[in-house]
Structure formats: C-alpha cells, structure tokens
C-alpha cells in the first residue's frame, strides 16, 4: 500500500466525488427534516466535524437560514456550546427553556437572549463521531421540553445519518466539511394555499382527462368523475357556466385561454374562485387532428381576496421570507416608507432604508425567528416614529407597520419595544452596535481564558478558539523576557519559519514582523506572500496570509501572537476589529498566567518540602501513602498524610486544611509539625488532637481543618482512633469484607477551644488493611459524599491485593483520569501483617 493509500485508510473521511457529495447532502437534508418532524421544532441543523477535528462546521439547516446563524457557523469542538458538548460527550443535551440555557450555557444565553428551547444529539456510527444535530423550538408554557419519545426519535434520526455517513466513508466518499464548504439550506415543507389541477380536453367529443387535484378543485372525488367535461361544468356556479363553455370556443379561435375566472359553490355555503388556463397544442402525427385544449385549473383559495383586502387597508402590511427579504408589501406600506415597491421586494428592509440600517432592527428580526414569538419595536423614520410588529412562523413572518399612536418620549431608543421606549436619544452619531458574531467570539474567548490558569492552558485556549473563529491554519505565541522574544507555544507550524524570531531583541523592530508589531503596538495584517516578501525580503513565509498581534497588558509588551493562513485571506473590517480586541484579552490572560506559573513554582516547592518524602519501615505493618493535587487552580492544598513511629506504636494520620493556596499549604505544614511533636511526646490520641486544635486557634489563620488520627500497637493488634470532622476510615478484613467504620468524632479543628474528641478502640487481625483518606477521593459534583464513600468501599473490597503500592494506585486510578478534579487527595493505606513485640524507634 502506498503512503497515500495508507492515509486514506486511517483518515476518518475519504475522498471526494460529485455523486458521493450528492448522497451526503441527501442524507443531511433527510436528517434535519426528520428532526423537525419528530420534535415539533421550527428549526434543525447538523454540524459536521472538520478534517482536523478541531471545529464543528454547519453542514445543513432547516427552518433557520444559515445567514442568520452568523458566528455559529463554525464552533470549536471544546466550546461550552450545546452542539459541541453533545459532540464531545456523545450524549443528548436537552435544554427545555431559556432559564436552563442560562444556567448551563450562559455564553449562549448572553449571545442569544431569546426565549427558546433546544436539544443537541451526537451524530455517531460505532466508535466514530461525525458531528452533532440540534433542534430549536419556541418557548413552551410550563417549561416543557421534548418528551422521552421525541428525544429518542431525534437520536434515531441522528443515528441514521451517522450510519449513512459511515457507509459513504467506507466507500471512500468524503463526508467531512471544511471552512470553504457552504451549508445546505433545506426548506421545511408547508401546506400550500394554492392548488393546480391538470387536464386534457377533447373539444369535439367533450371527453376531459383530469388528475386528482383538478377533481378535488371541482369538489369531486376521483372515483366520482366520469371523464366528461359536462360533469365538471355542472359543478360550476350557474352564472359562470356560459363562461366555462365560452373558454372552449375562445381556445378554438385564439389558440389559448388566459385566466378565465369561475366560481365553484361550497357545500357549506359560499363559493371559491378558480382560474382556467389552457392552450390548443399543434397537431402532430401521434395525436389525432381533433382539437384538444390542455392546461390547468388554479385554485387560489382565499389568497386573491386576502391580497385585495390587504391592499385596501390604511396600515402597512408586508411579508418577509426566512432570511428577512421582503416577499410582499402592500400599497400603504410603500407610501408609509416613501420607497418604491420594486426597490423593496426581494431585499431586506434594513438594506434598502438607511434609517433602518441600525443592527438593532436586524436583532429584532433575529429574535422573532429564533424564539418564534411575536416582536414589536419602534423605529425612527426621517419624518416620524413608526411601530413595527413581526409575527413569525417556520416559513417566514408577516409584518405590520403604522405611525406611532402616542407621542414617543424624547429618549426613545431605536429597536426598543413600544411600551418600553426610553434611553439615549437616537442620533446619526451614535455608534452602531457590535455585530452579533463579534460579540459571540469575544464572549467565547473571554470564557475560555477565564478558565485557563497556566500559560500553557492560555496558549491552548487561544489556539482552540481563535483558529476556528477566523479559519486560520497555524498559530504561535511568543513571550517577552528581558526585552527579547521567545517561543512559548505553536500549533501547525512545521518548518523553521519561527526559528528566525527566537531570542530576537525588541529593538529589531524594523527587520522582524514580531518585534515590529510589539514595538508599534499595532496589529500587522499581511494578505499575500507578495506583500510579505516586499516587507520582509529576508524571510521565507510558511503561510499565504498572516496576522501579527501585539499582546500588550498594562501598557507593557508581554508577547505576540502569529496567525497563519494556507490560502490567501482577505481581512474584513469586522475581522480586524475583532482580532485587535481579542489581542487585549489574550495579553491580560497571558500576563496573569505567567504570574501564576511563577507563584505555582514556589508554592509547589513549599508543599513538596512539607509532605513526607518517604514513610518509615516498621515491623508488623506496611504503610504507603499518596498525594494527588487537584487539576484546577494552584495544584496545591492543605491535604497531608504521615506515619510516625513512637514508643507506644505507630501513629497514622491524615488531615485536610480547607483551601487550595499557599496559606492552606503553610497551615498544613504547621499542623503536621504539631501532630508529630505531640505524638512523639507520648500524649494520648485524644490529647494530641485537642492540643492541635488549640494550636490552630492560637495561630488564627482563619482556616478550619479536619483530621483522622490512629495509634496502632502492632504488638497487640489494637488501634485507637480519633476523628476531628473527618471522613470515616475503611477497614478491609483478610477475607475481603470491607466496612465503613462508624466511629464517633468531634468538631473540625479551629472551631472551638473546648471540644471533646472521643477515642475509639479497634481490634485488627493479621491481613487487615486500614484506609485513611481525604474527601477529595470520594466527593464529586455528580453525587454526594455518602455515595462516593460507598463506591470507595466497594472498590477496596474487590481490588486485588498484590501489593500495597498497587492497591493505592488502583484506588486513585479514576481520580487520576478525571480532567476537572477540583480538590486534592491524600490517601494512607496501612496493612497489619502480624503481631510482634513493640520495637523502640531508631535513634
């Protein structure tokens, strides 16, 4: 197999082909239409993962035009957005209303502050995840979302799409999307108000062939029609029957019939107006020379009457299609807006009328489309205030416009609801609101950088968010250290392009784009290789287009960000403004992270010095300990463990000082030292804990602590246990039976000075294992501490005890694999092996 064949066999997407692309599009269209059908939603969409699996790209949309989605056509896979969450977790994300959306996905709720519910499901086949599918519905009374059956049907539709994509993939058809592939727009079927029936009328014999629709237009079932024109004529209003016969004579003379109006009586009273259209075809060899009239009957229902009625109204009425273009405008609206009908129809109102060009009005249209709720707002025309009202459905919306019925306050804001008019007075000098896509990107980046702690996490967040947002292919971040720039992180670069900038001093501004952008403080946008070569002839570019963003924090250069594009990229004004704004966010996050990294290095060194480097080897017992820092925050905390040989036996202790910072680690060190001192002095276990409690109150660090203290006498096999607000220890018997020891305890350390700490006695048999631990091992966000404790008990009971070291690793395996563990963990395992005479401690 060649190298190219090898790549094809391992790549999740295959090759391209027009036929395969058509099959893929058919599968996408079927999936989104099925999602709308089974959920009752007004819109559905499918996002497919990009070839580099970093971005979800809008592939198909039904009921919601892709142009309306704006900044959501490309979504990083690690974004806190429902479709991305469904893709990552392979689970359904069901949001019944706006309140739940705000609670679980606040970024989405801020960027789309409209009342709606949504469901997102993964598009999978076996172990492969191709993307995700989402459905959106109008807010329902009582906060009702989709039923279990509806969610199941939606997952089934997504599963069928995944199976179709997998089958295409197996045939070598490319099913992945790239940045240049346009989304498929799928119209949602709707019942038509217009019916068209077809006929073929032999004017000599009177025989008339009619389809089922024409029969229905004349009020006949297909099996009731005998194929004669006279039968249809009998269904026409008596006054119009001469016109029916006259249409045939007119066709013989003129060769065609144009819009002959006829009335068909309704069974319940009244009548419908239909139109007869037809022509006499030229005779040919295949047809007899007898004259025929072929054509159709058009049933407009109440459409023509409705249009005529709307045209007679004094108020302005209009219809908008799904993308906001005017499909119809009555005569009164044309007069009200002072615009020609032909200039308005087929275009968006805010594109035709300068005074409607404020994005606030487009946002009102978006609010109605997304929420499917009526929307009303004020708009200021050149000569007066107008009230607009929009009534949406899946196909578009109907609008109404009229002069404001009451005086509008001087401070009315364009786009505000009529009943809430107020705020700053409109002015042509008022800055236009930021486009929605830009707001979304700033929110997305802000959230990602807020969660990033270390400099490495900041770089990863920038790459994950920025590359998909602008369609970039490469990114590098340099930092400034002692007036020189050094590469901190890069993604996508393969050659030696970045090496030229490594270690360059800032005063090389004229010769290097990185230092040049940093020194000037102005972003550098380069759209072609020719432009780059003219500015920097000594450098060989690895990309076709570049952005060099200076990262300035507190008026001081902290680094630079380089974006590279494989294809020539023309930067719009919105993109330039967006990247300039984001560079400030990146700079602040990077500066904060570098300070954190420096503090973390010192703090982690402090904690490593405070924890025991090794545990003592003791006769009759085996002891092992583990400390696991949290994965978020400073990675340090107040958990500790210790094993202390004494004249009365071995002291086993596990403690937890609240907090995850340097203060917690320092307090932990003081308590560990105090416990060692009191224990080595021969105090009873309860006295050791009471003395430690008083010491913590005297230190007054403002922190509480918990502790479990055990004095084990290997010679007697007896343990004395004292708990101060700490987790119950676990005991595994030699036969594997494991129990949670329900032992009495006192308050946590640092609460009150006079506290009674009861002491419990425990008998051990050889082969028993005692487990002391902190709550980080058993407490999770998904379940309470009791469930976690029982889970740990079960794990300890069924774990293989090859060695104590292996057992400790087994108990921590799940915790090590958790990417978002907020709390640190201390674990101390002690195995009682045999009774032996007590041995004095060495030295």
PyMOL commands that set and color helices and strands:
alter all, ss='L'
color gray80, all
select helices_A, chain A and resi 3-10+18-39+66-73+82-89+98-104+106-111+141-143+148-170+212-217+222-224+229-233+238-254+303-312+331-337+341-344+349-352+354-356+359-371+418-420+436-451+455-470+498-501+513-520+529-535+573-610+662-680+685-699+775-777+785-798+804-817
alter helices_A, ss='H'
color red, helices_A
select strands_A, chain A and resi 43-49+55-62+74-76+93-95+116-125+128-138+184-186+195-202+208-210+256-265+271-279+292-299+316-320+326-329+375-380+385-393+396-403+474-481+484-491+524-526+545-553+556-565+621-628+638-646+649-657+705-713+718-724+730-732+738-740+759-763+768-773+825-832
alter strands_A, ss='S'
color yellow, strands_A
deselect
rebuild
show_as cartoon
